[in-house]
Amino acid sequence: MLKCKFIGNVVFIFCLLFVKHKNVYLQQSQLLYIKTN
């Protein structure tokens, strides 16, 4: 039970990190797109 909860928390944290970095990546690519045009 506790192990399952721990794994759930780890997956949750990884998902948060992924979403955060994805947003940063999108912002960076948008800035580059604006600069090139």
C-alpha angles and dihedrals in degrees: 000000000000091000090052091051091049092052089048090054092049092050090047092052091048090051091051092049091048093051091046093051092043089056091049090049091051092049091049093050091048091052091050090048091052092047094051094050 
